[in-house]
């Protein structure tokens, strides 16, 4: 009585066929949540106005497809940190933006580094 390797491989393949699409949906959903958020829009606006960044990269050509970071909001306050790839005409950099929202206030950029 041995382990049927072919049966195990088929089970593994079926599990992967389910898990990979689920993981892709989660990643795309999180990215859309970031891209459509108010703090992300504020971060992009700050990047496009920052003279030091524009001097470093030239004009902004595009942004990376994947944004990493975190964002949480609870009862009217929150914080967010995004690592955003900025592709410029001269070079590309990753900009880290930290934002904060106090109760009853608007989102504000707290720190931006590259």
C-alpha positions in Angstrom: 0.0 0.0 0.0 2.0 3.0 -1.2 1.1 6.5 -1.9 -0.3 7.1 -5.4 2.0 9.9 -6.7 -0.2 10.6 -9.7 -3.3 10.9 -7.5 -1.4 13.3 -5.2 -0.2 15.4 -8.2 -3.8 15.6 -9.5 -5.1 16.8 -6.2 -2.3 19.3 -5.9 -3.0 20.6 -9.5 -6.7 21.0 -8.7 -5.9 22.9 -5.5 -3.6 25.2 -7.4 -6.2 25.8 -10.1 -8.5 27.1 -7.4 -6.0 29.0 -5.3 -4.1 30.9 -8.1 -7.3 32.7 -9.4 -8.4 33.5 -5.9 -5.0 35.0 -5.1 -5.1 37.0 -8.3 -8.5 38.4 -7.5 -7.3 39.4 -4.0 -4.2 41.2 -5.4 -6.2 43.0 -8.0 -8.9 44.0 -5.5 -6.3 45.4 -3.1 -4.6 47.4 -5.9 -7.9 48.9 -7.0 -8.7 49.8 -3.4 -5.4 51.7 -3.2 -5.6 53.3 -6.6 -9.2 54.6 -6.0 -8.5 55.9 -2.5 -8.3 59.5 -1.4 -4.9 59.1 0.3 -3.4 57.6 -2.8 -4.7 60.6 -4.9 -3.1 63.0 -2.4 0.2 61.1 -2.6 0.2 61.3 -6.4 -0.6 65.0 -6.3 2.3 65.6 -3.9 4.7 63.6 -6.0 3.8 65.5 -9.1 4.4 68.9 -7.3 7.7 67.9 -5.5 10.5 69.9 -7.1 13.2 67.6 -5.7 11.6 64.5 -7.2 11.1 66.1 -10.5 14.7 67.3 -10.6 15.8 63.7 -9.8 13.6 61.8 -12.4 12.7 64.4 -15.0 9.0 64.6 -15.9 6.7 61.9 -14.6 5.9 59.4 -17.4 3.9 56.8 -15.5 3.5 55.0 -12.2 4.1 51.4 -11.4 1.3 48.9 -11.7 1.8 47.5 -8.2 1.5 49.7 -5.1 2.7 48.2 -1.8 1.9 49.5 1.6 -1.0 49.7 4.0 -4.1 51.7 4.6 -6.5 51.7 7.5 -9.4 53.8 8.5 -11.4 53.5 11.6 -14.2 55.7 12.9 -13.2 58.8 10.9 -9.4 58.6 11.4 -6.7 56.6 9.7 -3.2 56.3 8.4 -1.7 55.1 5.1 1.7 54.3 3.8 2.3 53.7 0.1 5.5 52.7 -1.8 4.8 54.1 -5.3 7.2 53.4 -8.3 7.5 56.6 -10.3 8.8 56.3 -13.8 10.4 59.5 -15.0 11.9 60.6 -18.3 15.4 60.3 -16.8 15.0 57.5 -14.3 12.6 55.6 -12.0 12.4 55.8 -8.2 10.2 54.4 -5.5 8.6 57.1 -3.3 7.3 56.2 0.1 4.4 58.4 1.2 2.9 58.5 4.7 -0.5 60.0 5.3 -2.7 60.6 8.3 -6.3 61.5 8.9 -7.4 62.8 12.2 -11.0 62.5 13.4 -13.1 65.1 11.5 -10.1 66.2 9.4 -9.0 65.5 5.8 -6.1 63.2 4.8 -2.8 64.9 5.1 0.7 64.0 3.8 2.9 63.5 6.8 6.2 62.4 5.1 7.5 61.6 1.7 10.9 59.9 1.0 12.6 58.4 -2.0 
